Amino acid sequence: MPQIKSAIKRVKTQNERGERNSAQLSKMRTAVKKYKQAAAAGADNASELHVAAVSALDKAAAKGLIHKNKANRDKARLAKLAK
């Protein structure tokens, strides 16, 4: 555990950001997973879930959670499932 006040604060903020980042990544992965399951099952709401998954990927890329190229690659793969 750090002794210096600024280092203590740094550890605290890193933990807060880490929790926030992992929660946002989890939401993104859940949205993608829901769409993949709906597309495989041929569900009626698959198009709505596709929009939600693409939006989640874009938000994650905008916030720096994932690289923009990974977001675009994943969106292209999801679009293939839609066909």
Secondary structure, DSSP 4 states (H G I P E B T S, - for coil): ---SHHHHHHHHHHHHHHHHHHHHHHHHHHHHHHHHHHHHHT-TTHHHHHHHHHHHHHHHHHTTSS-HHHHHHHHHHHHHHH-
